[in-house]
Amino acid sequence: MHEIKNAVLLKGLQHAASLTSGIGRNKRLFVLIYHRVLDSPDFMRGGEPDIEAFDWQMELLATYFNVLSLDTALEKLKANQLPSKAICITFDDGYADNLTNAVPILKKYALPATFFIATGFLNGGRMWNDSIIEAIRIIPETKLDLTAIGLGKFELDTQVKKAAASEAIIKQLKHLQPRQRNLYTDHIISQVGELPDDLMLTNDQVIELYQQGMEIGGHTVSHPILAKLDVDSARKEIADSKITLETILSHKLRFFAYPNGKPGQDYLPEHIGIIKDVGYQAALSTQWGVANQSSDFLQLPRFTPWDQVPLKFMGRMILMYNKVQ
């Protein structure tokens, strides 16, 4: 936190905080999206905070905002009783470092959070995009030729090029049908050795998250693009993950987050109906914005705070609030 203790920087933060004094007058709710909290900076995951960055981010939230649990925030939003500068913290996917790295910092500042977990990767599983990232990381060759599967050629002789290659490949595969995407992923990882099998939570860690006072939510089984599935398959993904987590926790789930989460692109109106049918009270998208009382509680907006210095982090909050009228 030495960065925030700098006198000039602290003065700037105090000024930025003063600009948030009106946030909440119109009963608006910020919902932040995180995925991972890394042990240290990782050239293959430049958009993810590490422990040090997450710590100062949480200190800023605890100091200048009203951080609420998701259930409390939505109850207050419905009742038009939301406090000023209300924020919820959410995590998607179910990474093990959510428990080992994020929770101790959340507890340090007495902050609640909601963790949306894709159940198909628990207990040693690995998401397809992580398979790509980890394969590219350890490929010893300086070139990768994927023209045989229509993905092109990539230079891998620097860390920057490796990161760019994995990002480009993931972008090309993201919206393919799951079976085709998995075939391409398997082709890539077949060229390397063993990949990590401890990236995601175990059942016991999910229980520990819950016992630490954190909310657990659903995020499907295999994190598919729901819009690419037939209705029955989408229903199974949504319902089965809810049943699995409720069985693990002996507790009913209340909230859901759409995988990838762009309305009309990643999920469709029929999926909103399924969310309601299986008993979820609210669902969150990745549509950028700030929620208010008129928001659809089955399509609540969120945004990702990617800024890597405190002043820009605070500025992003102000920008996002003022952008939504």
Stockholm file with secondary structure:
# STOCKHOLM 1.0

chainA/1-325         MHEIKNAVLLKGLQHAASLTSGIGRNKRLFVLIYHRVLDSPDFMRGGEPDIEAFDWQMELLATYFNVLSLDTALEKLKANQLPSKAICITFDDGYADNLTNAVPILKKYALPATFFIATGFLNGGRMWNDSIIEAIRIIPETKLDLTAIGLGKFELDTQVKKAAASEAIIKQLKHLQPRQRNLYTDHIISQVGELPDDLMLTNDQVIELYQQGMEIGGHTVSHPILAKLDVDSARKEIADSKITLETILSHKLRFFAYPNGKPGQDYLPEHIGIIKDVGYQAALSTQWGVANQSSDFLQLPRFTPWDQVPLKFMGRMILMYNKVQ
#=GR chainA/1-325 SS CHHHHSHHHHHHHHHHHHHTTTTTTTCCEEEEEECCCBSSCCTTCTTSCBHHHHHHHHHHHHHHSEECCHHHHHHHHHTTCCCTTEEEEEEEECBTHIIIIIHHHHHHTTCCCEEEECGGGTTTCCCHHHHHHHHHHHCCSSEEECGGGTCCEEECSSHHHHHHHHHHHHHHHTTSCHHHHHHHHHHHHTTSCCCCSCSBCCHHHHHHHHHTTCEEEECCSSCCCGGGSCHHHHHHHHHHHHHHHHHHHTSCCCEEECSSCCBTTTBCHHHHHHHHHTTCSEEECCCCSCBCTTSCTTSBCCBCCCCSSHHHHHHHHHHHHHHCC
#=GC SS_cons         CHHHHSHHHHHHHHHHHHHTTTTTTTCCEEEEEECCCBSSCCTTCTTSCBHHHHHHHHHHHHHHSEECCHHHHHHHHHTTCCCTTEEEEEEEECBTHIIIIIHHHHHHTTCCCEEEECGGGTTTCCCHHHHHHHHHHHCCSSEEECGGGTCCEEECSSHHHHHHHHHHHHHHHTTSCHHHHHHHHHHHHTTSCCCCSCSBCCHHHHHHHHHTTCEEEECCSSCCCGGGSCHHHHHHHHHHHHHHHHHHHTSCCCEEECSSCCBTTTBCHHHHHHHHHTTCSEEECCCCSCBCTTSCTTSBCCBCCCCSSHHHHHHHHHHHHHHCC
//
